[in-house]
């Protein structure tokens, strides 16, 4: 693609977790390491937990009782399993954060795609429900922190998606209009639906959608483009130009 192929598109807003990298996979590794520690009673002596065991703890993060990243989910598991002590809980939280970060890996083609995007006259931003510290750490780990002109984190706006404010915040700070902006995200309810309501173009990162968010029987297309791989994004940008 040449630079003038995206003359009307001025900005691309990316979700982070499960759009740029497989966050759930890293989280499952972290859960497995916590269980290995708890079952062996010592981090230095821990052995791998049995295959699939990580799901026992991961399910606690899915209940909706606490946030998806809240340590209280670990506490609840430990208490219900009669494994809770303050020192062990502290160690489990430490293991969780370390392993979750260390096991982040970009989806195939992400780095090469960003190398192409950097050749274009586009403003790139991240909109995430993570807090600023965690977002910077994750983007730094995968080597993308410097690729974005703007990062919009939950603690910067006081709102989380699907609230429109994170998207409006990005539009204001990038000085772009909805029709000049493409949103890329893996969650139909939290990324795609609010962006469409605001009039932004949308690209659904189907490769990263680990949970079906569509309502039973829903068949209506709720996005402008579907990405089966991250590099498909480049084709979407070309298509937007052709529609202009």
TORPABA-484438 format. One line per 3 residues: number of its first residue (from 1); their letters; for each residue x, y, z of N, C-alpha, C. Coordinates in steps of 0.2 Angstrom, whole numbers, plus 2048, in hexadecimal, padded with zeros to 3 digits. Layout:
N
NUM = a = X:Y:Z:X:Y:Z:X:Y:Z  ...
This chain:
244
1 = xxx = 804:7FA:800:800:800:800:804:806:800  802:80B:7FD:806:812:7FD:802:816:802  806:81C:803:803:820:808:7FC:823:807
4 = xxx = 7FB:825:800:7F5:828:7FE:7EF:824:7FE  7F0:81D:7FF:7EB:818:7FF:7E6:819:805  7E8:81D:80A:7E4:81D:810:7E3:825:812
7 = xxx = 7E2:829:80C:7E2:830:80D:7DC:832:811  7D6:82E:811:7D0:830:815:7D0:82D:81C  7D4:828:81D:7D4:825:823:7DA:828:827
10 = xxx = 7D8:82B:82D:7DD:82E:831:7E0:82B:837  7DC:826:83A:7DD:823:840:7DB:81C:841  7DF:818:844:7DC:811:846:7DD:810:84E
13 = xxx = 7D8:80E:851:7D7:80D:858:7D7:805:859  7DC:803:85D:7DC:7FC:85E:7DA:7FA:865  7D6:7F5:866:7D6:7F1:86D:7DD:7EE:86E
16 = xxx = 7DE:7EC:874:7E5:7E9:875:7E5:7E2:876  7E2:7E0:87C:7E2:7D9:87E:7DD:7D5:879  7E0:7CF:877:7DD:7CB:872:7DC:7CE:86B
19 = xxx = 7DE:7D4:86A:7DE:7D7:863:7E5:7D7:861  7EA:7D9:865:7F1:7DA:863:7F5:7D3:865  7F3:7D0:86B:7F6:7CA:86D:7F1:7C6:871
22 = xxx = 7F3:7C0:872:7EE:7BB:875:7EF:7BC:87C  7EA:7C0:87F:7EB:7C1:886:7E8:7BB:88A  7E3:7B8:888:7E0:7B2:88B:7E5:7AD:88C
25 = xxx = 7E9:7AB:887:7EE:7A6:887:7F3:7A8:88D  7F5:7AE:88D:7FA:7B0:892:7F6:7AF:899  7F0:7B1:89A:7ED:7B1:8A0:7EC:7AA:8A2
28 = xxx = 7EB:7A5:89E:7EA:79E:89F:7F1:79B:8A2  7F6:79D:89F:7FD:79B:8A1:7FE:79E:8A9  7FC:7A4:8AA:7FC:7A7:8B1:7F8:7A3:8B6
31 = xxx = 7F2:7A1:8B4:7EE:79D:8B8:7F1:796:8B9  7F4:793:8B4:7F7:78C:8B5:7FD:78D:8BA  801:792:8BA:807:793:8BE:804:794:8C5
34 = xxx = 7FF:798:8C6:7FC:799:8CD:7FA:792:8D0  7F7:78E:8CC:7F5:788:8CF:7FB:783:8D0  800:783:8CC:806:77F:8CD:809:781:8D4
37 = xxx = 809:788:8D5:80C:78A:8DB:808:788:8E1  801:789:8E1:7FD:787:8E6:7FD:77F:8E8  7FE:77B:8E2:7FE:774:8E3:804:771:8E6
40 = xxx = 80A:775:8E5:810:773:8E7:813:776:8ED  80F:77C:8EF:811:77F:8F5:817:784:8F5  81A:784:8EF:820:788:8EF:821:78A:8E7
43 = xxx = 823:790:8E6:824:792:8DF:82B:78E:8DC  830:78D:8E1:836:78A:8DE:835:783:8DD  830:780:8E0:82F:778:8DF:829:777:8DB
46 = xxx = 826:77C:8D8:820:77B:8D5:821:777:8CE  81C:772:8CD:81C:76E:8C7:816:771:8C3  816:76F:8BC:811:771:8B8:80A:76E:8BA
49 = xxx = 805:772:8BA:7FE:76F:8BC:7FC:76B:8B7  7F7:766:8B8:7F4:762:8B3:7F1:766:8AE  7F1:763:8A8:7EE:766:8A2:7E7:768:8A3
52 = xxx = 7E6:76E:8A1:7DF:771:8A2:7DD:773:8A9  7E2:772:8AE:7E0:774:8B4:7DF:77C:8B5  7E2:780:8B1:7E2:787:8B1:7DB:78A:8B0
55 = xxx = 7D7:785:8AD:7D0:788:8AC:7CC:788:8B3  7CE:785:8B8:7CB:785:8BE:7CB:78C:8C1  7D1:78F:8C1:7D2:796:8C3:7D0:79B:8BE
58 = xxx = 7D1:79A:8B8:7CE:79F:8B2:7C7:7A0:8B3  7C3:79B:8B4:7BC:79C:8B5:7BA:7A1:8BA  7BE:7A2:8BF:7BC:7A7:8C4:7BD:7AE:8C1
61 = xxx = 7C1:7AF:8BC:7C2:7B6:8B9:7BC:7B7:8B4  7B8:7B2:8B3:7B3:7B2:8AE:7AC:7B3:8B1  7AB:7B3:8B8:7A5:7B3:8BB:7A2:7BA:8BB
64 = xxx = 7A5:7BF:8BA:7A2:7C6:8BA:7A1:7C9:8C1  7A4:7C5:8C6:7A3:7C7:8CD:7A8:7CD:8CE  7AE:7CC:8CC:7B3:7D1:8CC:7B5:7D3:8C5
67 = xxx = 7BA:7D8:8C4:7BC:7D9:8BD:7C0:7D3:8BA  7C1:7D3:8B4:7C5:7CE:8B0:7CC:7CD:8B2  7CF:7D3:8B5:7D6:7D3:8B7:7D6:7D3:8BF
70 = xxx = 7D1:7D3:8C3:7D1:7D4:8CA:7D4:7CF:8CE  7D9:7D0:8D2:7DC:7CB:8D6:7D7:7C8:8DB  7D1:7CB:8DC:7CC:7C8:8E0:7CA:7C1:8DE
73 = xxx = 7CA:7C0:8D7:7C9:7BA:8D4:7CD:7B4:8D7  7D4:7B6:8D8:7D9:7B1:8DA:7D7:7B0:8E2  7D6:7B5:8E5:7D4:7B4:8EC:7CE:7B0:8ED
76 = xxx = 7C9:7B1:8E9:7C3:7AD:8EA:7C4:7A5:8E9  7C8:7A4:8E4:7CA:79D:8E2:7CE:79A:8E8  7D3:79E:8EB:7D7:79B:8F0:7D3:79A:8F6
79 = xxx = 7CE:79E:8F8:7CA:79D:8FD:7C5:797:8FD  7C2:797:8F7:7BE:791:8F6:7C1:78A:8F6  7C8:78A:8F4:7CC:784:8F4:7CF:783:8FB
82 = xxx = 7CE:788:900:7D1:787:906:7D9:788:906  7DB:78C:901:7E2:78D:900:7E5:794:902  7E0:798:904:7E2:79F:905:7E6:7A1:90B
85 = xxx = 7EC:7A4:90A:7EF:7A7:910:7F2:7AE:90D  7F3:7B3:910:7F5:7B9:90E:7FC:7B9:90A  801:7B5:90C:807:7B4:908:806:7B1:902
88 = xxx = 802:7AB:902:801:7A7:8FC:7FD:7AC:8F7  7F8:7AF:8F9:7F4:7B4:8F5:7F9:7B9:8F1  7FD:7BC:8F5:802:7C1:8F3:806:7BE:8ED
91 = xxx = 809:7B8:8EF:80D:7B4:8EA:809:7B3:8E3  803:7B0:8E4:7FF:7AF:8DE:7FE:7B5:8DA  7FC:7BB:8DD:7FB:7C1:8D9:802:7C3:8D5
94 = xxx = 807:7C2:8D9:80E:7C3:8D6:80F:7BE:8D0  80E:7B8:8D1:80E:7B3:8CB:80A:7B5:8C5  804:7B7:8C7:7FF:7B8:8C2:801:7BE:8BD
97 = xxx = 803:7C3:8C0:806:7C9:8BC:80C:7C8:8B8  810:7C4:8BB:817:7C3:8B8:816:7BE:8B2  812:7B9:8B3:811:7B4:8AE:80C:7B6:8A8
100 = xxx = 807:7BA:8AA:803:7BD:8A5:807:7C2:8A0  80B:7C6:8A3:80F:7CA:89F:814:7C6:89B  818:7C2:89E:81D:7BE:89A:81B:7BA:895
103 = xxx = 815:7B8:895:812:7B3:890:80E:7B7:88A  80E:7BD:88A:80B:7C1:885:80F:7C0:87E  80B:7BE:879:80E:7BD:872:80A:7C1:86D
106 = xxx = 80C:7C5:869:809:7C8:863:805:7C2:85F  800:7C4:85C:7FD:7BF:857:801:7BF:851  801:7BA:84D:805:7BA:847:803:7C0:842
109 = xxx = 809:7C3:840:808:7C8:83B:807:7CF:83E  806:7D0:845:805:7D6:848:80B:7DB:847  811:7D9:848:817:7DD:847:818:7E0:840
112 = xxx = 817:7DB:83B:818:7DD:834:813:7E2:832  80D:7E1:835:807:7E5:833:808:7EC:835  80B:7ED:83C:80C:7F3:83E:812:7F7:83B
115 = xxx = 817:7F3:838:81C:7F6:834:819:7F9:82E  814:7F6:82B:811:7F9:825:80C:7FF:827  809:7FE:82D:805:804:82F:809:80A:831
118 = xxx = 80F:809:833:814:80F:835:816:813:82E  815:810:828:817:813:822:811:818:820  80B:817:823:805:81B:821:804:821:825
121 = xxx = 800:825:823:7FF:82C:827:7F9:82A:82B  7F9:826:830:7F4:824:834:7F6:825:83C  7F1:827:83F:7F2:828:847:7F0:821:84A
124 = xxx = 7F4:81E:84E:7F2:818:851:7F2:819:858  7EC:816:85B:7EB:816:862:7E9:80F:865  7E9:80F:86B:7E7:809:86F:7E1:80B:874
127 = xxx = 7DC:807:874:7D6:809:879:7D5:802:87D  7D7:802:883:7D7:7FC:887:7D3:7FD:88E  7D0:7F8:890:7CD:7F8:897:7D2:7F7:89C
130 = xxx = 7D8:7F5:89B:7DE:7F5:89F:7E0:7FB:8A2  7E3:7FC:8A8:7E5:802:8AA:7EC:804:8A7  7EE:80A:8A7:7F4:80D:8A4:7FA:809:8A5
133 = xxx = 7FB:807:8AB:802:803:8AD:802:7FC:8AA  7FC:7F9:8AA:7FC:7F2:8A7:7FC:7F3:89F  7F9:7F8:89C:7F9:7F8:895:800:7FA:893
136 = xxx = 803:7FF:896:80A:800:894:80F:7FA:895  80E:7F6:89A:812:7F0:89B:811:7EB:896  80B:7EA:894:809:7E5:88F:80C:7E7:888
139 = xxx = 80B:7ED:886:80D:7F0:880:814:7F0:87F  818:7F2:885:81F:7F2:885:822:7EB:884  81E:7E6:887:820:7DF:887:821:7DC:880
142 = xxx = 81B:7DE:87C:81B:7DC:875:81E:7E0:870  821:7E6:872:825:7EA:86E:821:7EF:86A  81B:7F1:86C:816:7F5:868:815:7FC:86C
145 = xxx = 818:7FD:871:816:803:875:817:809:871  81D:80A:86D:81F:80F:869:81B:810:863  817:80B:861:813:80B:85B:80D:80F:85B
148 = xxx = 80B:812:861:804:815:862:805:81C:864  802:821:861:802:828:863:7FE:829:869  7F9:825:86A:7F5:826:870:7F3:81F:873
151 = xxx = 7F3:81F:87A:7F0:819:87E:7EA:81C:882  7E4:819:881:7DF:81B:886:7DD:815:88A  7DF:815:891:7DE:810:895:7D8:812:89A
154 = xxx = 7D5:80D:89E:7CF:80E:8A2:7D0:813:8A7  7D6:814:8AA:7D7:819:8AF:7D8:820:8AD  7D8:821:8A6:7D9:827:8A3:7D2:82A:8A2
157 = xxx = 7CD:826:8A1:7C7:829:89F:7C2:828:8A5  7C3:823:8A9:7BE:821:8AE:7B9:81D:8AC  7B9:81B:8A5:7B4:817:8A2:7B7:811:89F
160 = xxx = 7B3:80B:89E:7B6:806:89A:7B1:804:894  7B3:801:88F:7AF:7FF:88A:7AA:7FA:88C  7A4:7FB:88A:7A1:7FE:884:79F:805:884
163 = xxx = 7A1:808:88A:79F:810:88B:7A3:813:885  79F:818:882:7A2:81C:87C:7A8:820:87E  7A9:822:884:7AE:827:886:7B5:825:884
166 = xxx = 7B7:81F:885:7BE:81E:883:7BF:81F:87B  7BA:81E:877:7BB:81F:870:7BA:827:86F  7B6:82A:872:7B6:831:871:7BC:835:874
169 = xxx = 7BF:832:879:7C5:835:87B:7CB:834:876  7CB:82E:873:7D0:82D:86D:7CF:832:868  7C8:833:866:7C7:837:860:7C9:83F:862
172 = xxx = 7C7:841:868:7C9:848:86A:7D1:849:86A  7D4:844:86D:7DC:845:86D:7E0:844:867  7DD:840:862:7E0:83F:85C:7DD:844:857
175 = xxx = 7D8:848:859:7D5:84D:854:7D3:84A:84E  7CF:845:84E:7CC:841:848:7C5:840:849  7C1:83F:843:7BA:83E:843:7B8:837:843
178 = xxx = 7B2:835:845:7B1:82E:845:7B1:82B:83E  7AF:82E:839:7B0:82C:832:7B7:82B:830  7BC:82E:833:7C3:82D:831:7C6:828:835
181 = xxx = 7C3:824:839:7C6:820:83E:7C3:819:83D  7C8:814:83E:7C6:80D:83E:7C8:80A:845  7C3:806:848:7C4:803:84E:7C5:7FB:84D
184 = xxx = 7CB:7F8:850:7CC:7F1:84F:7CC:7EE:856  7C7:7E9:857:7C6:7E6:85D:7C4:7DF:85D  7C5:7DB:862:7C2:7D4:862:7BC:7D3:865
187 = xxx = 7B9:7D8:868:7B3:7D7:86C:7AD:7DB:869  7A8:7D7:866:7A2:7DA:863:79E:7DF:867  79E:7DD:86E:79A:7E2:872:79E:7E8:875
190 = xxx = 7A4:7E7:876:7A8:7EC:87A:7AC:7F0:875  7AE:7EE:86F:7B2:7F1:86B:7AE:7F4:865  7AA:7EF:861:7A7:7F0:85B:7A1:7F4:85C
193 = xxx = 79C:7F2:860:796:7F5:860:796:7FC:862  79A:7FE:868:79A:805:869:79D:80A:864  7A2:807:861:7A6:80A:85B:7A1:80C:855
196 = xxx = 79D:807:854:798:808:84E:793:80D:850  791:80D:856:78C:812:858:78E:819:858  795:81A:858:798:821:858:79A:822:851
199 = xxx = 799:81E:84C:79A:81F:845:7A1:81D:843  7A5:819:847:7AB:818:845:7AB:811:840  7B0:810:83C:7B1:80A:838:7B3:805:83D
202 = xxx = 7B1:7FF:83C:7B3:7F9:840:7B6:7F3:83D  7BB:7F0:840:7BE:7EA:83D:7BE:7E5:843  7BA:7E0:843:7B9:7DB:848:7BF:7D6:848
205 = xxx = 7C3:7D5:84D:7C9:7D1:84D:7C7:7CA:84F  7C3:7C6:84B:7C0:7C0:84C:7C5:7BB:84F  7CC:7BB:84D:7D1:7B7:84F:7D2:7B7:856
208 = xxx = 7D0:7BC:859:7D2:7BD:861:7CC:7BD:865  7C6:7BC:862:7C0:7BB:866:7BF:7B4:869  7C1:7B3:86F:7C1:7AD:872:7BA:7AB:875
211 = xxx = 7B6:7B0:875:7AF:7AF:878:7AA:7B2:873  7A5:7AE:872:7A0:7B0:86D:79B:7B5:871  79C:7BC:86F:798:7C1:872:791:7C2:86F
214 = xxx = 790:7BF:869:78A:7C0:866:784:7BD:869  77E:7C0:869:778:7BE:86C:776:7B8:868  772:7B3:86B:770:7AD:868:76B:7AF:862
217 = xxx = 76D:7AC:85C:769:7AD:856:76B:7B3:852  770:7B7:855:772:7BD:852:776:7BC:84B  774:7BE:846:777:7BD:840:779:7C3:83C
220 = xxx = 776:7C9:83E:778:7CF:83A:77F:7D1:83B  782:7D3:836:789:7D5:836:789:7DB:83A  78E:7DB:83F:78E:7E1:843:795:7E5:843
223 = xxx = 798:7E4:83D:79F:7E7:83D:7A0:7E8:835  7A4:7ED:834:7A6:7EE:82D:7AB:7E9:829  7AF:7E7:82D:7B4:7E2:82B:7B5:7DC:830
226 = xxx = 7B7:7D6:82E:7B9:7D1:832:7C0:7CF:831  7C4:7CF:836:7CB:7CD:835:7CC:7C6:838  7CE:7C2:833:7D0:7BB:835:7D7:7BA:837
229 = xxx = 7DB:7BF:835:7E2:7BF:837:7E3:7C7:838  7E8:7C9:83C:7EA:7D0:83D:7EC:7D3:837  7F0:7D0:832:7F2:7D4:82C:7EC:7D5:828
232 = xxx = 7E6:7D2:829:7E0:7D4:825:7DF:7DB:825  7E1:7DE:82B:7E0:7E6:82C:7E2:7EA:826  7E7:7E8:823:7EA:7EC:81D:7E5:7EC:817
235 = xxx = 7E2:7E6:816:7DD:7E6:811:7D7:7EA:813  7D5:7EA:819:7CF:7EF:81B:7D1:7F6:81A  7D7:7F8:81B:7D9:7FF:81A:7D8:801:812
238 = xxx = 7DA:7FC:80E:7DA:7FD:807:7D2:7FD:805  7CE:7F9:808:7C7:7F9:806:7C4:7FF:808  7C6:802:80E:7C3:808:810:7C4:80E:80B
241 = xxx = 7CA:80E:808:7CC:813:803:7C8:812:7FD  7C7:80C:7FB:7C3:80B:7F5:7BC:80D:7F5  7B9:80C:7FC:7B2:80E:7FD:7B2:816:7FD
244 = x = 7B7:81A:7FE:7B7:821:7FF:7B5:824:7F8
